[in-house]
């Protein structure tokens, strides 16, 4: 099994798990992070969950594609999304808005970002368009 396939399956499962938490149990996730729940926070959480579900679907459906520009684009896109989540999580931790429980998310998002970046970077010579 190739690296992209393994990484895509893991990312799909991870994002599906996040979707479930954000959509159906937002109060639990927010409480774990030390964020006071409100209807506004739950609304934003449920809407965000759909974006995470989209990443889950994309990575699951892309798991079997062969080397192509599509793999390059997907890898870079997921890399940017995950590093963005890790950076914003780190920022909110530093400013004291969330608890240390976010470190698990930051770590996972960082590993995923680095992994997808590695796939994109290692094959970028083959697809110089991206």
Buried (B, 14 or more C-beta within 10 A) or exposed (E): EEEBEEBBBBBBEBBBEBBBBBBEBBEEBBBBBEBEBEEEBBEEBBEBBEEBBEBBBBBBEBBEEEEEEEBBBBBBBBBBBBBEBBBEBBEBBEEEEBBEEBEEBBEBBBBBBEBBBBBBEEBBEEBEEE
